[in-house]
Amino acid sequence: MRLFENLLLSELFALVLVFARMGSALMVLPLFGEQSIPTRARLLFAVAVTMTITPFLTPSLPTLPPTVSGLAILLIGEILIGILLALLVRILFTALEVAGSAIVFQMGLSSATIFNPMISEQTSAIASLLGLIALVIMMQTDMHHVLLRGIVDSYGLFLPGQGIVMGDASESIVRAVSQAFRVGIQMTGPFFVVMMMINVALGLLARLMPQLQVFFLAQPVQIIVGFILLLATLTSIMYLFVDTIGGAIQGLLTPGVP
């Protein structure tokens, strides 16, 4: 009877330990942790995933600490690791915000904002559109499997009970910010080039025809050309983002990999 109780307690400890990391990550991860998804649904999904992967992770898990304080420290460490991993992915998704903000700035629509369900804040309409399209494409291309796989693979990098190496965590955050900014600028490259050409053309037109009100002509031209360019490059923008995000997730889980 005592052996059965110890075995049951060990299995329960393994479930709680895995849930601490997986549950905290799923509360923050893009797609899984959106505010539009009810908290109860996210918790139930986290429990289901935890029960599925725990048997495969049990050999790498530590034994039950003999003290309550040791158990609390262990669980807090796992929660922090889960939040860190999800935060890194969330930072990568700010590339869409960078791209959307740059696009609306070039189009002269910086004041046009809309509610973004991904971050529950007012953002530019283009950024909200890119974010919603990215979520749909992620589901279509099984990118959500990559996110879950990344959390599972993190047990090979961040072993339970060993805590977080602050140097590696800081390096990963810096790399995520750098990657997000770089991808965001890459996605808006065509807009910078085309809008610069339009501004140069309008400047020359203003010099050649001083009586023409170029200011009133520039705004609709920038908006029309901007939307046409967005329709023409939307597929390439989304392909670049989805293609980059998978490799970036794997790279961020490996300190020292550029």
Secondary structure, DSSP 8 states (H G I E B T S, - for coil): -HHHHHHHHHHHHHHHHHHHHHHHHHTTSTTTS-TTS-HHHHHHHHHHHHHHHHHHHGGGS----SSHHHHHHHHHHHHHHHHHHHHHHHHHTHHHHHHHHHHHHHHT-TT-EEEETTTTEEEEHHHHHHHHHHHHHHHHTTHHHHHHHHHHHGGGTS-TTS---HHHHHHHHHHHHHHHHHHHHHHTHHHHHHHHHHHHHHHHHHHH-TTS-HHHHHHHHHHHHHHHHHHHHHHHHHHHHHHHHHHHHHHHTSTT--
